[in-house]
Amino acid sequence: MFRIFAVVFVCLALTAACSRREAPVPQKTVEEKNLVIGLIPEEHIFDQLDRYKPIADYLSGKIGMKIKLKVLPRYGNIIDNFVSSGMDGAFFGSFTYTLAHAKLGVEVLARPENIEGISTYHGLIFVRKDSGIRTAEDMKGKRFAFVDKATTAGYLLPIEYFCKHGIRNYKAYLKEAYFTGTHEDAIYDVLNKKADVGAAKNTVYERLAKEDAKIKKELIVLERSPNVPENGLAVRKDLDNSLKKKLKDALLSMQNDPEGAKVLAAFGARRFIETTDQDYKSVADYAKEAGIDLSTYDYMNE
């Protein structure tokens, strides 16, 4: 009986050992790696996604990694959420890039050049022609439509404008100052008499003026800012260098590829050009003139 139990035990042990050896090793599931690129709310969310998605799809094919776009509800959010949302890069506006570079160390790669060969934009301050407002003095007690505290055209320009005219506390000077969230809304708030004065990006103003004759007919521009770099793609500083190079090379050579040229045309650009941090020096200088310290600046709207 002992020998029978011993034989059975040995057989069971051998069977278990064989089972362990022959059991298939589970294969690890490899999750698709997405590159998350943020977009500022220059236009309404769906317009932004529609405009940038072909660029993202094209780059995805060139770098072998899917690019996922994320539109932020606010300009300032793109800095707050860059790390918390796991973003790898963003198409920053000139002021948001300058802030993000100072606070996060992001590195700019390239920016678009439009069909006319222009790769910059400027801010505008505008009013209705029938408002009677033509100077900073005329703005006292009026309603001002800003875009966002993290924009060059929609906030930095008017702040510097007020400072230049000796107005340090615009909130006390104006009857009301509020943030529209998009350049488009700031323009239409003035056109529709919700606000007396507004500030916005010239490229959005000019595009809307082509679509809506009332803008050119009923509004007048009082002031413009210096030229600053158009929205450029910047990435986190610790992104893999080979991936940075792939992204940059793909952007800078798009115009030489028939598929890329088609995407560029739909985007309203003829090519992307190399861009460095030095290109944003004018923005940093402009902020300094307005009394803004980039390292401590509170960009959240009040």
C-alpha positions as CSV (number, residue, x, y, z in Angstrom):
1,M,0.0,0.0,0.0
2,F,2.9,2.4,0.8
3,R,4.4,1.7,-2.6
4,I,1.1,2.4,-4.3
5,F,0.8,5.8,-2.5
6,A,4.4,6.6,-3.3
7,V,3.9,5.9,-7.0
8,V,0.7,7.9,-7.1
9,F,2.4,10.9,-5.3
10,V,5.3,10.8,-7.8
11,C,3.0,10.7,-10.8
12,L,0.9,13.6,-9.4
13,A,4.1,15.6,-8.8
14,L,5.4,15.0,-12.3
15,T,2.0,15.9,-13.8
16,A,1.9,19.2,-11.9
17,A,5.5,19.9,-12.9
18,C,4.7,19.2,-16.5
19,S,1.6,21.3,-16.3
20,R,3.6,24.2,-15.0
21,R,6.2,23.8,-17.7
22,E,3.6,23.5,-20.5
23,A,1.2,26.3,-19.4
24,P,1.3,29.1,-22.0
25,V,2.9,32.3,-20.8
26,P,0.2,35.1,-20.9
27,Q,1.1,37.8,-23.5
28,K,1.3,41.3,-22.2
29,T,-1.2,43.6,-23.8
30,V,0.6,46.5,-25.4
31,E,-1.6,49.6,-25.2
32,E,-1.4,52.0,-28.1
33,K,0.7,55.0,-27.1
34,N,-1.0,58.3,-27.9
35,L,0.8,61.6,-28.2
36,V,-1.5,64.2,-26.5
37,I,-1.4,67.7,-28.1
38,G,-3.3,70.5,-26.6
39,L,-5.1,73.3,-28.4
40,I,-6.0,76.8,-27.1
41,P,-9.6,78.0,-27.5
42,E,-8.8,80.5,-30.2
43,E,-12.1,79.6,-31.9
44,H,-15.0,77.5,-30.8
45,I,-14.1,74.0,-29.8
46,F,-15.4,72.2,-32.8
47,D,-13.9,74.7,-35.2
48,Q,-10.5,74.2,-33.6
49,L,-10.7,70.4,-33.8
50,D,-11.9,70.5,-37.4
51,R,-9.0,72.8,-38.3
52,Y,-6.2,70.9,-36.6
53,K,-7.3,67.2,-37.0
54,P,-5.9,66.9,-40.5
55,I,-2.5,68.1,-39.3
56,A,-2.6,65.7,-36.4
57,D,-3.6,62.8,-38.7
58,Y,-0.8,63.6,-41.1
59,L,1.8,63.8,-38.3
60,S,0.5,60.5,-36.8
61,G,1.3,58.8,-40.1
62,K,4.8,60.3,-40.3
63,I,5.9,59.6,-36.7
64,G,4.2,56.2,-36.3
65,M,2.2,57.2,-33.2
66,K,-1.4,58.4,-32.9
67,I,-1.8,62.0,-32.0
68,K,-4.8,62.8,-29.8
69,L,-6.0,66.4,-29.8
70,K,-7.4,68.1,-26.7
71,V,-9.0,71.5,-26.8
72,L,-8.9,73.4,-23.5
73,P,-11.9,75.4,-22.4
74,R,-9.6,78.3,-21.4
75,Y,-6.3,79.7,-22.5
76,G,-4.8,79.5,-18.9
77,N,-6.0,75.9,-18.6
78,I,-3.4,74.7,-21.1
79,I,-0.7,75.6,-18.6
80,D,-2.5,74.2,-15.5
81,N,-3.4,71.0,-17.3
82,F,-0.3,70.4,-19.4
83,V,1.2,68.2,-16.7
84,S,-2.0,67.0,-15.0
85,S,-3.5,65.9,-18.3
86,G,-0.3,64.2,-19.4
87,M,0.1,66.5,-22.4
88,D,3.2,65.9,-24.6
89,G,2.8,69.2,-26.5
90,A,0.5,72.0,-27.6
91,F,-0.1,74.6,-30.3
92,F,0.6,77.5,-28.0
93,G,-0.3,81.2,-28.7
94,S,2.6,83.6,-28.3
95,F,1.8,84.6,-24.7
96,T,0.7,81.1,-23.6
97,Y,4.0,79.8,-25.0
98,T,6.0,82.5,-23.2
99,L,4.3,81.6,-19.9
100,A,4.6,77.9,-20.4
101,H,8.3,78.2,-21.3
102,A,8.9,80.3,-18.2
103,K,6.9,77.9,-15.9
104,L,7.3,74.5,-17.5
105,G,10.3,74.8,-19.8
106,V,8.5,73.6,-23.0
107,E,10.4,73.8,-26.2
108,V,9.0,75.2,-29.4
109,L,9.5,73.3,-32.7
110,A,7.8,75.1,-35.6
111,R,5.0,77.4,-36.5
112,P,2.9,77.9,-39.7
113,E,3.5,80.5,-42.4
114,N,0.2,81.6,-44.1
115,I,-0.4,81.7,-47.8
116,E,1.0,85.2,-48.0
117,G,4.2,84.1,-46.3
118,I,3.3,85.7,-42.9
119,S,4.2,83.7,-39.7
120,T,3.2,86.4,-37.2
121,Y,0.0,88.1,-35.9
122,H,-0.8,91.1,-33.9
123,G,-3.5,92.2,-31.5
124,L,-6.2,94.8,-32.2
125,I,-8.4,97.1,-30.0
126,F,-11.6,98.0,-31.8
127,V,-14.9,99.7,-31.2
128,R,-18.1,100.3,-33.1
129,K,-17.8,103.3,-35.5
130,D,-21.0,104.8,-34.0
131,S,-19.7,104.6,-30.4
132,G,-17.9,107.9,-30.4
133,I,-14.9,106.1,-28.7
134,R,-11.6,107.0,-30.3
135,T,-9.1,107.4,-27.4
136,A,-8.2,105.8,-24.0
137,E,-9.9,108.8,-22.4
138,D,-13.1,107.9,-24.2
139,M,-13.1,104.4,-22.7
140,K,-13.6,105.7,-19.2
141,G,-16.8,104.2,-17.7
142,K,-17.2,101.8,-20.7
143,R,-17.5,98.0,-21.0
144,F,-14.4,96.2,-22.3
145,A,-14.4,92.7,-23.7
146,F,-11.1,90.9,-23.1
147,V,-10.4,87.4,-24.4
148,D,-8.3,85.8,-21.6
149,K,-5.6,86.8,-19.2
150,A,-3.2,84.3,-21.0
151,T,-3.5,85.9,-24.4
152,T,-1.3,88.5,-26.2
153,A,-3.9,90.0,-28.4
154,G,-6.9,89.6,-26.0
155,Y,-5.3,90.9,-22.8
156,L,-1.6,91.9,-23.0
157,L,-2.2,94.5,-25.7
158,P,-5.0,96.4,-23.9
159,I,-3.1,96.3,-20.6
160,E,0.0,97.8,-22.2
161,Y,-2.3,100.3,-24.0
162,F,-3.8,101.4,-20.7
163,C,-0.4,101.6,-19.0
164,K,0.9,103.7,-21.9
165,H,-1.9,106.2,-21.3
166,G,-1.3,106.3,-17.5
167,I,-4.2,104.0,-16.6
168,R,-2.8,101.4,-14.0
169,N,-6.1,100.2,-12.6
170,Y,-8.3,99.5,-15.6
171,K,-11.0,97.9,-13.4
172,A,-11.6,101.1,-11.6
173,Y,-11.4,103.1,-14.9
174,L,-13.9,101.0,-16.8
175,K,-17.5,100.4,-16.0
176,E,-17.1,96.7,-16.6
177,A,-14.3,94.4,-17.8
178,Y,-15.0,90.7,-18.6
179,F,-13.5,87.7,-20.5
180,T,-15.2,86.2,-23.5
181,G,-13.0,83.1,-23.7
182,T,-12.5,83.3,-27.5
183,H,-11.4,86.1,-29.9
184,E,-14.5,85.5,-32.0
185,D,-16.8,86.2,-29.1
186,A,-14.9,89.4,-28.2
187,I,-15.4,90.7,-31.8
188,Y,-19.1,89.8,-31.9
189,D,-19.8,91.2,-28.4
190,V,-18.6,94.6,-29.6
191,L,-20.4,94.3,-32.9
192,N,-23.7,93.4,-31.1
193,K,-23.2,96.2,-28.5
194,K,-22.8,93.9,-25.5
195,A,-19.4,95.6,-25.0
196,D,-18.2,99.0,-26.0
197,V,-14.5,98.1,-26.6
198,G,-12.9,94.8,-27.5
199,A,-9.5,93.3,-28.1
200,A,-8.7,90.3,-30.3
201,K,-6.2,88.6,-32.7
202,N,-6.0,90.2,-36.2
203,T,-6.1,86.9,-38.0
204,V,-9.5,86.0,-36.4
205,Y,-10.8,89.5,-37.0
206,E,-9.8,89.5,-40.6
207,R,-11.2,86.0,-41.3
208,L,-14.6,87.0,-39.7
209,A,-14.6,90.3,-41.6
210,K,-14.4,88.3,-44.9
211,E,-17.4,86.2,-43.7
212,D,-19.5,89.0,-42.2
213,A,-19.6,92.3,-44.0
214,K,-21.0,94.0,-40.9
215,I,-17.6,93.8,-39.1
216,K,-15.8,95.9,-41.7
217,K,-18.8,98.2,-42.1
218,E,-19.6,98.8,-38.4
219,L,-16.3,98.4,-36.5
220,I,-13.1,100.4,-36.4
221,V,-9.6,99.5,-35.2
222,L,-8.0,102.0,-32.7
223,E,-4.7,100.2,-31.8
224,R,-2.6,97.3,-32.8
225,S,0.2,95.5,-31.0
226,P,3.7,94.6,-32.4
227,N,3.9,91.4,-34.4
228,V,4.4,88.2,-32.5
229,P,4.8,84.6,-33.6
230,E,1.8,82.7,-34.9
231,N,0.6,79.7,-32.8
232,G,3.5,77.2,-32.8
233,L,3.9,73.6,-31.7
234,A,5.9,73.2,-28.5
235,V,6.6,70.0,-26.6
236,R,7.5,69.1,-23.0
237,K,11.3,69.4,-22.4
238,D,11.7,65.7,-21.5
239,L,10.0,64.3,-24.6
240,D,12.2,61.7,-26.3
241,N,14.7,63.6,-28.6
242,S,14.1,61.2,-31.5
243,L,10.4,61.9,-31.3
244,K,11.0,65.7,-31.2
245,K,13.1,65.4,-34.3
246,K,10.5,63.3,-36.1
247,L,7.8,65.8,-35.3
248,K,9.9,68.8,-36.4
249,D,11.1,67.2,-39.6
250,A,7.6,66.1,-40.5
251,L,6.3,69.7,-40.0
252,L,9.2,71.4,-41.8
253,S,8.9,69.1,-44.9
254,M,5.1,69.0,-45.3
255,Q,5.1,71.3,-48.3
256,N,7.4,68.9,-50.2
257,D,4.9,66.0,-49.9
258,P,1.7,66.0,-52.0
259,E,-0.4,64.8,-49.1
260,G,1.2,67.3,-46.8
261,A,0.7,70.1,-49.2
262,K,-3.0,69.3,-49.4
263,V,-3.3,69.3,-45.6
264,L,-1.4,72.7,-45.4
265,A,-3.7,74.3,-48.0
266,A,-6.8,73.2,-46.0
267,F,-5.1,74.6,-42.9
268,G,-4.5,77.9,-44.6
269,A,-0.7,77.7,-44.6
270,R,2.0,77.2,-47.2
271,R,4.5,75.6,-44.9
272,F,5.8,75.4,-41.3
273,I,9.0,77.2,-40.4
274,E,11.6,76.5,-37.7
275,T,10.9,78.5,-34.5
276,T,13.0,79.1,-31.4
277,D,12.5,80.6,-28.0
278,Q,14.3,83.8,-29.2
279,D,11.4,84.5,-31.6
280,Y,9.2,85.2,-28.5
281,K,11.5,87.8,-27.0
282,S,9.2,90.6,-28.2
283,V,6.4,89.0,-26.2
284,A,8.4,88.8,-23.0
285,D,9.5,92.5,-23.5
286,Y,5.9,93.5,-24.1
287,A,4.8,91.8,-20.9
288,K,7.6,93.5,-19.0
289,E,6.4,96.9,-20.3
290,A,2.9,96.0,-19.0
291,G,4.4,95.3,-15.6
292,I,4.0,91.5,-15.8
293,D,6.5,89.1,-14.2
294,L,6.1,85.9,-16.1
295,S,7.5,83.7,-13.3
296,T,4.8,84.8,-10.9
297,Y,2.0,85.9,-13.2
298,D,-1.5,84.8,-12.2
299,Y,-3.1,84.0,-15.5
300,M,-6.5,82.8,-14.1
301,N,-9.4,85.0,-15.1
302,E,-11.2,86.8,-12.2
